[in-house]
Every structure is written in C-alpha cells, then in structure tokens.
Amino acid sequence: MSSHHIVREKQEPALFVLELGEFDDELLGQLLEWSPTVIVSQEASEKLLSLNIKIDWVIGEPSFQSLQANIKFLTTTGISPTSKALKFLIENGYPSVNIICNDFNLSDYELFIDKINIVVFYQNKKIYAIQSGYNKWKPRGEKIEIYSDIKNLGLEGLKQIKDQKFETIDSGFIRIKFNAPFIFIAEAF
C-alpha cells in the first residue's frame, strides 16, 4: 500500500479490547496501524491509556476518570460488555471488528456473526467464523481447531490429531464443508 493511501472511516475493523493481558505488543500495533475505532472495557482502559493508545469508547460508567479527553461511554445496564460493543458497532454500520480477550465463550458471538465480521484474538489463537466450502492455502503442519460441534464434517487436506483439533497434511489448500450456516475455527497467530 502506498504511504498516502487514504483510509476511510469504518474501512478498517474496529478494535474491541475486553482484556489485554499478555497480548503481543507488535500484533497490537498492527491492529492499530490504520487508526480504527477503539472500544475498551473499563478494566482494560487503564492499560491502554498507559500505552498512550487513543480510546474512542469505554464500556462502563461515565464516572470513570480518564487522562484522555473526548472519550465517550457506553453503559451496560443488563447487558454484557461484549453484547453492548457488538450491538453498538452493528447499529453504527461497522462491517468488522477485531476483539482481544482472555476468556472465549462461543455463545457471546453466535448471535452477531451474521451481522458483523468478528475475529477474536484469544490466547495465541485467532478465532473466526467460516461458511461451508471454506478453503485457504496453509503450510504443512499448521494446526486448526474447530470450536463448533458439527456432524457430517467434510475435510480435505487436514487430518485429525485430537478432538476438534486438526493439522494440515501438506502445504496447499484445505477445504472444510459442513451442514450449518457457519462454524468457528481457530488458528495460531
């Protein structure tokens, strides 16, 4: 990309940080490279502020004190921070979001996957939904986990190594087929 490439608002995925934990600084920099909208939980906000990362929205109470001006708040009355953030992004026309968390619960994302493209960074995994017929080039020996419990799973280029864990047989395209609207898979990052 040219250094004078213009990034339009909402062109890049928003970034939602539930918990930063030991998340890799270099990958965080890559996710922030094109200045996405940044939404954070109140718990994660202190860490991001200490890293001088501009925060757009905090999910929490407006009484929260911040060192940054112009931070807006989303309150979570009766709703989880994840649901609040995803509903907000969908209502405001964001097509995609990267989420950083220390806890992964599939049910937090299933209701939203047909409305927004979600990529979750959890531990050392990148988790996202795929549709049947998914194919992607992968190097030999790469590991993939399937988070959805699915029957009639058709796999090409993958061998099962444990329950729900698979490995590429050779370098080349893998294909995953199934009878469901989508499933979640994870790959190492």
N, C-alpha and C positions, 0 to 999 in steps of 0.2 A: 504494500500500500504506500502511496505517496505520502510524504510528510505533510502535505497540505490537503489531505483528504478531509472532507467536512463530514462530521458525524452529526446526524440529526437526532433530536430528542426521541427517545424510545427506540432508536435503531439498534442499540446495544442492549443486551439483557440487563435488567435491574439487578441489584445485588441486595440480598436479604441475609443479614448475619444474625442468627439466633445465639450462637456461641462461637467464639473464635478459637478457644482452646489453644492447641499447639499447631494451628493451621500454618502451612508453609508461607513465609513472607513473600517469596518470589511468585508463587501462584496467586496470592492475594494481589500483588502488584499487577499481574496480568489481567485479573478480573476487573481491576480498577482503571486499566490503561486508557479507556476511552470515556472516562468520567460518567459512569452510569448513575442512575438514581440509586442512592444508598439508603436502605431502611435497616434499622438495627433494633434488637430488643434492648430494653433499658439495661439489662445485665451486661450486654456486650458493648454498650456505648462508651463506657469508661475506657476500655482497652483500645477501641478505635480512635477515640479522642487523643489518647496518649501517643498514638502513632501518627497524629496530625492528619487523619483521614476526614474529609468533609462528609458530614452526615446530613441527609435531607430530612429524614423522618425517624423518630424514635417511637417505638411501640411501648407505651407506658403512660404514666400520669404527667400532666403538664407541670406539676410542682417540681419535677426533676430539674436540678440546676445544671447548666451546661456552660462550658467555656466558649462554645461556638455560637455566633449569632445566627438567626434565621433558621433554626431547627424547628420543624413542625412536629406535632404529636398526633398519634393515632391511639385512642384509648380502647381497651379490650374488654369492655363490660360484657361478661357472659360468653366470651369467645376466646379461643386460643390465639396467641400471638401469630402463629403460622396461618390460621384461617383469616385473621384480620389483615395480615400483609397480602395474602393471595387475593382476597376479595378486593382490597384497595387497588392492587395492580390491574386486575381484570376490569374493574369499573373505570379505570383511567386509561384503558387502551394499551397496556403494555403487552407485547406478544410473548415475552420470555423473561425468565428470572433464574439467576444462579443463587443457590441457598447454601450457606455454610452452617453446619450444626454438629453437635456432639452426640445427639440422640436421633435415631432414624425410626420413624413409625410410618409404615406404608399408608395407613388409613388417613394420615394428615394430608396426603397429596392426591389420593384417588378421586375425590370429588371435583378436583380442579383441573385434572390433566387434559380434559377435552376443551378447556378454555384458555390455557396458557402453557407454553413450553417450559417445563421445570427440569433443572439439573441440580441435583443435591450433592454437595461435597461433604462426605461423612467418613471420618477416619481417613484412610488412604484410598477411598473409593469415590468414583464419580457415578452417581445413580441417575437413571433417566428412563422414561417410558418409551417403548417401541411398539410398532404395529406389526402384525403378521406379515411375513415376507421380508423382514429386515435383513439387509445384507451390508457387510462392511469388510474392507480389507484389514486383516490383522496379521502380525508376525507370528511365527511358530512359537508355541509355548505360552501365549498370553492367556490369562485366566479371566473368566467371566462368571458372574453369579446371576442366577435368575431368582428374583425375590417373590414373584407371584407363583402360587401353587397352581399349576396348569396341567391338564391331561392332554393327551394327543400332541405332545410337543415334537415337532419335526426339526431336526438339526442336521446341518451339513457343515463339515469342516471342524466340528467340535466333538470331543469325547468327554464323557462324564468322569470326573475324578472323585467326587463326593456328592452327597445330596445337594442338589441345586447348584453345584459348582462344576464348571466345565473348563476345558483347555483346548486351544487351537491345535489341530493335528499338524498342519503345515502352514507356512506363510501363504496367504491368499485370502480369497473371500469366504466368509462364513455366512450362513443363512439360517434364520430362525423363523419357523412357521408354527402357528397355534390357532386355536378356535376361541378367541376372546377379542374384545375391542383393543386391548393393549396389555402389555406386561411391563414390569420394571426389571431392568438389568443393571448390573454394576460391573465396572472395570476399574483396574488400578490406575491411579494417576501419579 
